[in-house]
Amino acid sequence: MIPTSPISWQLGAVICERRTELGWTQAELARRIGTARPLVSRIESGTHRPSLDTMFAYAVALELEPEELVRRARIRSNPDHDHAFEGTDHDCQACGEGRVHYNHGR
């Protein structure tokens, strides 16, 4: 098993929030993805790091673009920098740098 990380926990929280917004149980999400409910539980709790294919399956099932799923998880892990994955040249509002980066050394 691949060790989990803070981004895995945030991704799990985003999946849980979106599933709840849609009014679905873990069993319903598992059915829509074609997996078992315990796997949904492990991903939502951040104890299982999903593969890229699995992330895409969750995004589609949750009616989100994969990029949006990752963006929401990234915002949860660093709310001061909500454009970390945009890939555009601009000044970061949090630190003033004009490049894409993933943390501020905080």
Secondary structure, DSSP 8 states (H G I E B T S, - for coil): -----HHHHHHHHHHHHHHHHTT--HHHHHHHHTS-HHHHHHHHHTSS---HHHHHHHHHHTT--HHHHHHHHHHHH-TT-TTTTS------TTT--SS--S----
